[in-house]
Amino acid sequence: MQEQEDQRESRKTKILISVIAFLLVIIVMITIFYIRSTHPRTQAKREATEIAKEYAHLETVDNFYWFTRKETYFSVTGKDDKGESLVVIIPKSGEKVTVLNQKDGVEEGHIRQIIETDYKEKDIQKISLGLYNDKPTWEVITKNDDGSLNYYLLSFEKAEEIMVIKNV
């Protein structure tokens, strides 16, 4: 009788160890997938932040944006060593960095509000800042109930509509 109980306990222990090992494998796989999927963004943010600190003397970074239209841009917002809020737009090549004063344009929160009220969009997927036709531009991507996407390009200076592409 004691031998049967020992066998049951041994079987329970083996099952428990197997479940724990399986869960650990799943956790490790998810972690590896997450790290690999976020690596390009993390790398781009780090490099853009370094360039923004060099060109605009940013001391703090508030936001990072990855903008892709005709070309790819990385943008960083933050405060410089004088406490001024700046926007630094960096082409993927790293050349021709654009530095703007945030007070000369519309902030992300205002863009979000415009999209929600003027365009009646509720499901905002992404907001990014870059250059479109050499002008600072906000890009907003929204999702419809049917899963299709809408793209809005609004000017940085006055949030004027540049282009709208719906139901893609």
Secondary structure, DSSP 8 states (H G I E B T S, - for coil): -HHHHHHHHHHHHHHHHHHHHHHHHHHHHHHHHHHHHHHHHHHHHHHHHHHHHHHH-EEEEEEEEEEESSSEEEEEEEEETTS-EEEEEEETTS-S-EEEEGGGS--HHHHHHHHHHTS----EEEEEEEEETTEEEEEEEEE-TTS-EEEEEEETTT--EEEEE---
